[in-house]
Amino acid sequence: MDRFTAGRVSVNGKTITELGSKADPAHDHIKVDGKLLSPNRSARKTYLVLHKPKGYVTTVSDPEGRPTVMDLLRTGKTSINERVYPVGRLDWASEGLLLMTNDGELANQLTRAASHVPKTYLVKVSGKPQEAGLAKLRSGISISAGVEGRRMKTAPAKIRLAHNAPNPWYEVTLIEGRNRQIHRMFERIGHRVEKIKRVRYGPLELDVEPGRFRSLSAGEVESLRRAVRTVASKSK
Protein backbone atom coordinates (compact mmCIF):
# COMPACT_ATOMS: atom_id res chain seq x y z
CA MET A 1 0.00 0.00 0.00
CA ASP A 2 1.50 3.39 -0.98
CA ARG A 3 1.46 6.52 1.14
CA PHE A 4 -1.59 7.98 -0.65
CA THR A 5 -3.94 5.03 -0.29
CA ALA A 6 -2.66 4.57 3.27
CA GLY A 7 -3.96 8.02 4.16
CA ARG A 8 -0.53 9.36 5.12
CA VAL A 9 -0.81 12.53 3.02
CA SER A 10 -3.06 15.52 3.70
CA VAL A 11 -3.54 18.70 1.66
CA ASN A 12 -5.03 21.78 3.36
CA GLY A 13 -6.21 19.60 6.24
CA LYS A 14 -7.93 16.99 4.02
CA THR A 15 -6.57 13.43 3.87
CA ILE A 16 -5.73 12.33 0.33
CA THR A 17 -6.57 8.74 -0.56
CA GLU A 18 -6.80 8.87 -4.38
CA LEU A 19 -3.86 8.49 -6.72
CA GLY A 20 -3.41 11.37 -9.17
CA SER A 21 -4.41 14.07 -6.68
CA LYS A 22 -2.51 17.30 -7.28
CA ALA A 23 -1.06 19.90 -4.91
CA ASP A 24 1.41 22.75 -5.13
CA PRO A 25 3.97 22.91 -2.26
CA ALA A 26 4.34 26.65 -2.85
CA HIS A 27 0.66 27.32 -2.23
CA ASP A 28 -0.86 24.30 -0.47
CA HIS A 29 -0.45 23.07 3.11
CA ILE A 30 0.91 19.55 2.56
CA LYS A 31 1.70 17.06 5.32
CA VAL A 32 3.21 13.58 4.99
CA ASP A 33 2.95 11.43 8.13
CA GLY A 34 2.00 14.57 10.03
CA LYS A 35 5.08 16.54 8.93
CA LEU A 36 4.59 19.79 7.03
CA LEU A 37 6.46 19.96 3.75
CA SER A 38 8.49 23.14 3.36
CA PRO A 39 7.06 25.55 0.78
CA ASN A 40 9.11 26.85 -2.13
CA ARG A 41 12.26 28.28 -0.60
CA SER A 42 12.11 31.22 -2.99
CA ALA A 43 8.87 32.37 -1.33
CA ARG A 44 9.21 35.19 1.19
CA LYS A 45 9.10 33.87 4.73
CA THR A 46 6.21 35.31 6.73
CA TYR A 47 5.69 35.06 10.49
CA LEU A 48 2.52 36.34 12.17
CA VAL A 49 0.97 36.51 15.61
CA LEU A 50 -2.81 36.26 15.26
CA HIS A 51 -5.37 36.82 18.01
CA LYS A 52 -7.88 34.07 17.25
CA PRO A 53 -11.38 34.93 18.47
CA LYS A 54 -13.89 32.38 19.65
CA GLY A 55 -15.88 30.83 16.80
CA TYR A 56 -13.08 30.18 14.31
CA VAL A 57 -11.51 26.81 13.54
CA THR A 58 -7.74 26.48 13.33
CA THR A 59 -7.58 24.92 9.87
CA VAL A 60 -6.95 26.10 6.34
CA SER A 61 -10.45 25.03 5.27
CA ASP A 62 -13.47 23.48 6.97
CA PRO A 63 -15.77 20.87 5.39
CA GLU A 64 -18.65 22.13 7.56
CA GLY A 65 -18.31 25.65 6.19
CA ARG A 66 -17.36 27.24 9.51
CA PRO A 67 -15.15 30.33 9.49
CA THR A 68 -11.44 29.54 9.72
CA VAL A 69 -8.47 31.55 10.94
CA MET A 70 -7.51 32.01 7.28
CA ASP A 71 -10.58 34.26 6.86
CA LEU A 72 -9.08 36.70 9.37
CA LEU A 73 -6.04 37.23 7.15
CA ARG A 74 -8.07 38.17 4.08
CA THR A 75 -10.09 41.09 5.40
CA GLY A 76 -9.38 44.71 6.21
CA LYS A 77 -6.49 46.99 5.34
CA THR A 78 -3.95 44.60 6.88
CA SER A 79 -4.84 41.58 4.71
CA ILE A 80 -1.84 39.66 3.35
CA ASN A 81 -1.18 37.88 0.08
CA GLU A 82 1.31 35.31 1.36
CA ARG A 83 -0.15 31.90 2.14
CA VAL A 84 0.60 30.99 5.75
CA TYR A 85 -0.51 28.16 7.99
CA PRO A 86 -1.27 27.78 11.71
CA VAL A 87 1.31 26.19 13.97
CA GLY A 88 -0.56 24.09 16.51
CA ARG A 89 -4.25 24.48 17.27
CA LEU A 90 -6.78 26.30 19.39
CA ASP A 91 -10.25 24.84 19.85
CA TRP A 92 -13.25 26.48 18.17
CA ALA A 93 -14.39 27.88 21.53
CA SER A 94 -10.91 29.00 22.63
CA GLU A 95 -9.19 32.24 21.78
CA GLY A 96 -5.80 33.85 21.95
CA LEU A 97 -2.34 33.69 20.44
CA LEU A 98 -1.86 31.65 17.29
CA LEU A 99 1.39 31.55 15.34
CA MET A 100 1.03 31.59 11.54
CA THR A 101 3.89 31.06 9.08
CA ASN A 102 4.93 29.66 5.71
CA ASP A 103 8.32 28.61 7.11
CA GLY A 104 7.79 24.87 6.96
CA GLU A 105 11.11 24.06 8.60
CA LEU A 106 10.42 26.20 11.68
CA ALA A 107 6.82 24.97 11.84
CA ASN A 108 8.04 21.37 11.86
CA GLN A 109 10.57 22.15 14.58
CA LEU A 110 7.96 23.86 16.74
CA THR A 111 5.52 21.01 16.22
CA ARG A 112 8.12 18.45 17.27
CA ALA A 113 9.06 20.62 20.25
CA ALA A 114 5.45 21.41 21.18
CA SER A 115 5.56 19.09 24.18
CA HIS A 116 8.29 21.23 25.76
CA VAL A 117 7.81 24.81 24.52
CA PRO A 118 5.83 26.56 27.32
CA LYS A 119 2.36 27.84 26.48
CA THR A 120 0.42 30.01 28.93
CA TYR A 121 -3.37 30.32 29.13
CA LEU A 122 -5.90 32.30 31.12
CA VAL A 123 -8.56 29.82 32.18
CA LYS A 124 -11.95 30.58 33.72
CA VAL A 125 -13.49 27.69 35.65
CA SER A 126 -16.91 27.08 37.15
CA GLY A 127 -16.66 27.15 40.93
CA LYS A 128 -13.58 27.37 43.13
CA PRO A 129 -11.23 24.38 43.04
CA GLN A 130 -9.77 23.18 46.32
CA GLU A 131 -6.05 23.72 46.82
CA ALA A 132 -5.60 19.95 47.01
CA GLY A 133 -7.06 19.61 43.52
CA LEU A 134 -4.82 22.35 42.13
CA ALA A 135 -1.83 20.62 43.70
CA LYS A 136 -2.67 17.50 41.72
CA LEU A 137 -2.73 19.51 38.49
CA ARG A 138 0.61 21.10 39.35
CA SER A 139 2.29 17.75 39.92
CA GLY A 140 0.58 15.89 37.05
CA ILE A 141 -2.73 14.05 36.95
CA SER A 142 -4.18 11.07 35.10
CA ILE A 143 -6.70 12.12 32.42
CA SER A 144 -8.45 10.50 29.49
CA ALA A 145 -6.39 10.59 26.30
CA GLY A 146 -9.60 10.48 24.27
CA VAL A 147 -8.60 7.30 22.40
CA GLU A 148 -10.29 3.99 23.26
CA GLY A 149 -10.51 4.91 26.92
CA ARG A 150 -6.72 5.18 27.22
CA ARG A 151 -5.39 7.35 30.03
CA MET A 152 -2.24 9.41 30.37
CA LYS A 153 -0.51 11.41 33.08
CA THR A 154 0.00 15.08 32.35
CA ALA A 155 3.35 16.77 32.80
CA PRO A 156 3.68 19.13 35.78
CA ALA A 157 1.90 22.45 35.17
CA LYS A 158 2.34 25.91 36.61
CA ILE A 159 -0.96 27.25 37.98
CA ARG A 160 -1.62 30.48 39.83
CA LEU A 161 -4.76 32.41 40.67
CA ALA A 162 -5.13 35.33 38.24
CA HIS A 163 -8.50 36.71 39.36
CA ASN A 164 -10.41 35.63 42.47
CA ALA A 165 -14.17 35.35 41.93
CA PRO A 166 -16.99 32.81 42.40
CA ASN A 167 -15.89 31.53 38.97
CA PRO A 168 -12.15 32.35 39.14
CA TRP A 169 -9.52 32.81 36.45
CA TYR A 170 -6.22 30.92 36.62
CA GLU A 171 -2.99 31.37 34.72
CA VAL A 172 -1.97 27.92 33.50
CA THR A 173 1.37 27.16 31.85
CA LEU A 174 1.83 23.81 30.12
CA ILE A 175 4.83 22.23 28.45
CA GLU A 176 2.61 19.94 26.39
CA GLY A 177 -0.46 20.49 24.27
CA ARG A 178 -2.76 17.49 24.05
CA ASN A 179 -6.27 17.78 22.65
CA ARG A 180 -8.60 19.51 25.14
CA GLN A 181 -6.03 18.90 27.87
CA ILE A 182 -6.96 21.87 30.07
CA HIS A 183 -10.65 20.92 29.95
CA ARG A 184 -9.85 17.35 30.99
CA MET A 185 -7.46 18.42 33.74
CA PHE A 186 -10.02 20.62 35.51
CA GLU A 187 -12.86 18.16 34.90
CA ARG A 188 -10.71 15.56 36.67
CA ILE A 189 -10.86 17.65 39.85
CA GLY A 190 -14.57 18.38 39.44
CA HIS A 191 -14.67 21.74 37.66
CA ARG A 192 -15.86 22.74 34.20
CA VAL A 193 -13.77 25.11 32.10
CA GLU A 194 -15.82 28.05 30.85
CA LYS A 195 -13.23 30.04 28.88
CA ILE A 196 -9.66 29.60 27.61
CA LYS A 197 -7.39 32.30 26.23
CA ARG A 198 -3.78 31.63 25.21
CA VAL A 199 -1.65 34.63 26.13
CA ARG A 200 1.90 33.34 25.58
CA TYR A 201 3.61 30.87 23.25
CA GLY A 202 7.27 30.37 24.11
CA PRO A 203 8.83 33.87 23.90
CA LEU A 204 5.78 35.42 22.17
CA GLU A 205 3.10 37.40 24.01
CA LEU A 206 -0.43 38.22 22.85
CA ASP A 207 -0.44 41.95 22.09
CA VAL A 208 -3.04 42.44 19.34
CA GLU A 209 -6.82 42.84 19.44
CA PRO A 210 -9.18 39.91 18.69
CA GLY A 211 -9.28 39.15 14.97
CA ARG A 212 -6.12 41.18 14.28
CA PHE A 213 -2.57 40.09 13.54
CA ARG A 214 0.93 41.49 13.23
CA SER A 215 4.26 40.42 11.79
CA LEU A 216 7.00 39.09 14.04
CA SER A 217 10.24 41.02 14.30
CA ALA A 218 13.52 39.39 13.30
CA GLY A 219 14.38 39.20 17.00
CA GLU A 220 11.14 37.36 17.81
CA VAL A 221 11.76 34.82 15.04
CA GLU A 222 15.26 34.23 16.39
CA SER A 223 13.81 33.83 19.90
CA LEU A 224 11.52 31.07 18.57
CA ARG A 225 14.51 29.37 16.97
CA ARG A 226 16.42 29.59 20.25
CA ALA A 227 13.45 28.05 22.09
CA VAL A 228 13.53 25.12 19.66
CA ARG A 229 17.30 24.71 20.05
CA THR A 230 16.95 24.77 23.84
CA VAL A 231 14.35 22.01 23.77
CA ALA A 232 16.49 19.96 21.38
CA SER A 233 19.57 20.30 23.58
CA LYS A 234 17.66 19.23 26.73
CA SER A 235 16.32 16.13 25.00
CA LYS A 236 19.81 14.85 24.13
Residue pairs with C-beta under 8 A, 6 or more apart in sequence:
2 19
3 9
3 32
3 33
4 16
4 17
4 18
4 19
4 21
5 17
5 19
7 15
7 16
7 17
8 32
8 33
9 15
9 16
9 30
9 31
9 32
10 16
10 30
10 31
11 21
11 23
11 28
11 29
11 30
12 28
12 29
12 60
12 61
13 29
13 59
13 60
13 61
13 62
14 61
14 63
16 23
23 30
25 37
25 38
25 39
25 40
26 39
26 40
26 43
27 39
27 83
29 36
29 60
29 83
29 85
30 36
30 37
31 37
34 111
35 108
35 111
36 85
36 104
36 107
36 108
36 111
37 104
38 103
38 104
38 105
38 108
39 83
39 102
39 104
43 82
43 102
44 82
45 101
45 102
45 103
46 80
46 82
46 84
46 100
46 101
46 102
46 103
46 215
47 99
47 100
47 101
47 103
47 106
47 215
47 216
47 220
47 221
47 224
48 73
48 80
48 84
48 99
48 100
48 101
48 213
48 214
48 215
48 216
49 97
49 98
49 99
49 100
49 204
49 206
49 207
49 208
49 213
49 214
49 216
50 69
50 72
50 73
50 97
50 98
50 99
50 100
50 208
50 212
50 213
51 95
51 96
51 97
51 98
51 206
51 208
51 209
51 210
51 211
51 212
51 213
52 58
52 69
52 72
52 90
52 94
52 95
52 96
52 97
52 98
52 210
53 72
53 95
53 210
53 211
54 92
54 93
54 94
54 95
55 67
55 92
55 93
56 66
56 67
56 68
56 69
56 71
56 72
56 92
57 66
57 67
57 68
57 69
57 92
58 68
58 69
58 86
58 88
58 89
58 90
58 91
58 98
59 68
59 69
59 86
60 68
60 70
60 85
60 86
61 68
61 70
62 68
66 92
69 86
69 98
69 100
72 211
72 212
72 213
73 79
73 80
73 84
73 100
73 213
78 212
78 213
82 102
83 102
84 100
84 101
84 102
85 100
85 101
85 102
85 107
86 98
86 99
86 100
87 98
87 99
87 100
87 101
87 107
87 110
87 111
88 98
88 99
88 110
88 111
88 114
88 177
88 201
89 177
90 96
90 98
90 196
90 198
91 180
91 196
93 196
94 196
94 197
94 198
95 196
95 197
95 198
95 210
96 121
96 122
96 196
96 197
96 198
96 199
96 206
97 198
97 199
97 200
97 201
97 204
97 205
97 206
98 198
99 110
99 201
99 204
99 224
100 213
101 107
106 221
106 224
106 225
106 228
109 225
109 228
110 117
110 202
110 224
110 228
113 227
113 228
113 231
113 232
114 176
114 177
115 155
115 175
115 176
115 177
116 175
116 176
116 231
116 234
116 235
117 175
117 201
117 202
117 227
117 228
117 231
118 173
118 174
118 175
118 200
118 202
119 173
119 174
119 175
119 177
119 198
119 200
119 201
119 202
120 171
120 172
120 173
120 198
120 199
120 200
120 201
121 171
121 172
121 173
121 174
121 182
121 196
121 197
121 198
121 199
122 162
122 169
122 170
122 171
122 172
122 195
122 196
122 197
122 199
123 169
123 170
123 171
123 172
123 182
123 186
123 193
123 195
123 196
123 197
124 167
124 168
124 169
124 193
124 194
124 195
124 196
125 167
125 168
125 170
125 186
125 191
125 192
125 193
125 194
126 167
126 191
126 192
126 193
126 194
127 166
127 167
127 190
127 191
127 192
128 166
128 168
129 186
129 189
129 190
129 191
130 189
133 189
133 190
133 191
134 159
134 170
134 189
136 188
136 189
137 154
137 157
137 159
137 185
137 186
137 188
137 189
138 156
138 157
138 158
138 159
139 156
140 153
140 154
140 155
140 156
140 157
141 153
141 154
141 185
141 188
141 189
142 151
142 152
142 153
142 154
142 188
143 151
143 152
143 153
143 154
143 181
143 184
143 185
143 188
144 150
144 151
144 184
145 151
145 152
145 178
146 179
146 180
146 184
152 178
154 174
154 176
154 178
154 181
154 185
155 174
155 175
155 176
156 175
157 172
157 173
157 174
157 175
157 185
158 171
158 172
158 173
159 170
159 171
159 172
159 173
160 170
160 171
161 168
161 169
161 170
161 171
162 168
162 169
162 170
162 171
163 169
167 194
171 199
172 182
173 200
174 181
174 182
182 193
182 196
183 193
183 196
186 192
186 193
187 193
197 206
198 206
199 205
199 206
200 206
202 223
202 224
202 227
203 220
203 223
203 224
203 226
203 227
204 216
204 220
204 223
204 224
207 214
208 214
216 224
